[in-house]
């Protein structure tokens, strides 16, 4: 199982970005999909997760601004980020938990929010 994240970049405060993560491989069933981030000097934190049934959970700091979505047919997970602020600057990682119990991480994509 491999995860490939994309969509990061430099954006001004108030701007938007959409992150994507493709899960590839064979012989697996994805359960929970999620996005995490790690800012310089900080620990990695969970940003948003979405279950196989479509239930979502967000960290308080992004509620109302970020939206997580998944496309099960394509094994993709997305993170739409609106009204980005400098404190959202971080490396964003996708993660999937399989029904088998294993979990995998993507390589990370850098989001920089700066004027």
C-alpha positions in Angstrom: 0.0 0.0 0.0 1.4 3.4 -1.0 0.0 6.9 -0.4 0.8 9.8 -2.6 -0.2 13.3 -1.3 -0.3 16.4 -3.4 -1.8 19.9 -3.5 0.3 21.8 -1.1 1.9 25.2 -1.8 2.2 28.8 -0.9 -1.0 30.7 -0.3 -1.9 34.1 1.1 -4.0 34.4 4.3 -7.6 33.9 3.5 -6.8 31.7 0.5 -7.7 28.1 -0.3 -6.0 24.9 -1.2 -7.2 21.4 -1.9 -5.0 18.5 -0.8 -5.4 15.1 -2.4 -4.1 11.7 -1.4 -4.1 8.6 -3.6 -4.0 5.2 -2.0 -2.6 2.6 -4.4 -1.9 -1.1 -4.1 -4.0 -4.2 -4.1 -5.7 -6.6 -1.8 -6.8 -4.1 0.9 -9.9 -2.4 2.2 -9.6 1.1 3.5 -11.4 1.9 6.8 -10.5 5.3 8.2 -8.8 8.0 6.1 -7.3 11.1 7.6 -5.1 14.2 7.4 -2.5 15.2 9.9 -0.1 18.1 10.1 3.1 18.9 11.7 4.3 22.5 12.1 7.9 23.4 12.7 8.8 22.7 16.3 5.5 21.0 17.0 4.2 17.5 17.3 2.1 16.0 14.6 -1.6 16.5 15.1 -4.8 15.1 13.7 -6.6 17.6 11.5 -9.5 15.6 10.1 -10.6 12.0 9.7 -13.4 10.3 7.8 -14.7 6.8 8.4 -15.8 4.3 5.8 -19.3 5.3 6.6 -18.7 9.0 5.9 -18.6 10.2 9.5 -16.1 13.0 10.0 -14.2 14.6 12.8 -12.2 17.8 12.8 -9.8 19.4 15.2 -11.4 22.5 16.7 -9.0 24.9 15.0 -10.2 24.0 11.5 -13.9 23.5 12.0 -15.9 25.5 9.6 -12.9 26.1 7.4 -11.7 22.6 6.3 -13.7 19.8 4.7 -12.5 16.2 4.4 -14.0 14.0 1.7 -13.3 10.6 0.2 -13.9 8.8 -3.0 -14.0 5.1 -2.2 -14.1 4.0 -5.9 -10.8 5.8 -6.5 -9.3 5.3 -3.1 -8.8 9.0 -2.7 -9.1 11.3 0.2 -9.3 15.1 -0.1 -8.9 18.1 2.3 -10.5 21.3 1.1 -8.9 24.1 3.1 -10.5 27.5 3.1 -9.7 30.7 4.9 -6.2 29.6 5.5 -4.2 31.3 8.2 -0.5 31.5 9.0 -1.0 29.0 11.9 -2.1 26.4 9.3 1.4 26.4 7.9 2.7 22.8 8.2 3.6 19.7 6.4 0.3 17.8 5.8 0.2 14.0 5.8 -2.5 11.6 4.8 -3.0 8.4 6.6 -5.2 5.4 6.1 -6.2 2.6 8.4 -7.1 -0.6 6.8 -9.7 -3.1 7.9 -6.8 -5.5 8.5 -5.6 -3.2 11.3 -2.5 -1.9 9.4 -2.1 1.8 8.8 0.0 3.8 6.3 1.3 7.3 5.9 1.9 9.4 2.9 5.1 11.4 2.3 3.7 14.8 3.3 3.0 17.9 1.4 4.0 21.4 2.5 1.4 24.1 3.0 2.7 27.6 3.6 0.4 30.4 4.4 2.1 33.8 4.2 1.6 37.2 2.7 
